[in-house]
Amino acid sequence: MGIGTGPTNGARQPAFADILTIERPHRDVLIELARLAGATARELAVRMGEDPARVQGLLDDLERRSYIVRDPSQEGRYLVGVQLRRPRADPEGLWAALAQRMREA
């Protein structure tokens, strides 16, 4: 299972626009993780109605590519590692709108 054309560890930090280059299952996990502002594989699997082992595999791929990082304060939790180029407040509903557009793609 590939992840798309995004960066790998050792390369530049992924940018927000890089989300569009990853395959749908990875993108769905990344978007859900962003919505939750951090979660474990099990929490994501329950929320998404997916097999925990499959979600863990997707998280491992995303971590290898630097899209997510492990939460240093809580073992087993992941955080989104994608950075906006300029810090700014996200418009309300941004993640929901992005998820909907990705489902339609």
C-alpha positions in Angstrom: 0.0 0.0 0.0 1.5 3.3 -1.1 1.0 6.6 0.5 1.5 8.9 -2.5 4.2 11.3 -3.3 4.6 13.0 0.0 7.9 13.5 1.8 9.8 10.9 3.8 11.7 11.3 7.1 14.8 13.3 6.4 13.0 15.4 3.8 11.3 18.7 4.3 8.4 18.9 6.8 5.1 18.2 5.0 2.9 21.3 4.2 -0.8 21.5 4.4 -1.1 21.2 0.6 0.8 17.9 0.7 -2.4 16.3 2.1 -3.8 16.4 -1.4 -1.0 14.1 -2.6 -1.6 11.2 -0.3 -3.9 8.3 -1.0 -7.5 8.4 0.3 -7.2 5.9 3.3 -4.1 7.8 4.6 -5.8 11.2 4.0 -9.0 10.1 5.8 -6.9 9.0 8.9 -4.9 12.2 8.8 -8.1 14.4 8.6 -9.8 12.4 11.4 -6.7 12.7 13.6 -6.7 16.5 13.0 -10.3 16.7 14.0 -9.6 14.9 17.2 -6.5 17.0 17.9 -4.6 13.7 18.7 -5.7 10.1 19.2 -4.6 6.5 19.5 -5.0 4.0 16.7 -7.8 2.4 18.6 -9.7 5.7 19.1 -9.4 6.4 15.4 -10.5 2.9 14.4 -13.6 3.1 16.6 -14.5 6.6 15.3 -13.9 5.6 11.7 -15.5 2.1 11.9 -12.2 0.5 10.7 -10.1 -2.4 11.8 -7.6 -1.3 14.4 -4.7 -3.2 12.8 -5.4 -1.4 9.4 -5.5 2.0 11.1 -2.3 1.2 12.9 -0.6 0.4 9.6 -1.9 3.6 8.1 -0.6 5.6 11.1 2.8 3.8 10.7 3.0 4.9 7.1 2.0 8.5 7.9 4.6 8.6 10.7 7.3 7.3 8.5 6.5 10.1 6.0 6.4 12.8 8.7 2.8 13.6 8.3 2.1 12.7 12.0 4.2 12.4 15.2 3.8 10.5 18.4 2.6 12.6 21.3 5.6 12.9 23.6 3.3 13.5 26.6 1.0 10.4 26.1 2.3 7.0 24.9 0.3 5.6 22.0 -1.2 8.9 20.9 -0.5 10.6 17.6 -0.6 14.2 16.6 -0.7 15.8 13.1 2.8 16.9 12.1 1.7 18.8 8.9 2.4 22.5 9.3 0.7 25.5 7.7 3.2 27.7 6.0 2.1 30.7 8.0 0.6 30.4 11.5 -3.1 31.6 11.4 -6.4 30.7 12.9 -8.3 28.0 10.9 -11.7 29.1 9.6 -14.6 27.4 11.3 -15.5 24.2 9.5 -12.3 23.9 7.5 -11.6 20.3 8.4 -15.2 19.2 7.7 -15.2 20.9 4.4 -11.8 19.4 3.4 -13.0 15.9 4.4 -16.1 16.3 2.4 -14.2 17.4 -0.7 -11.8 14.5 -0.3 -14.7 12.0 -0.1 -16.0 13.4 -3.3 -12.6 13.2 -5.1 
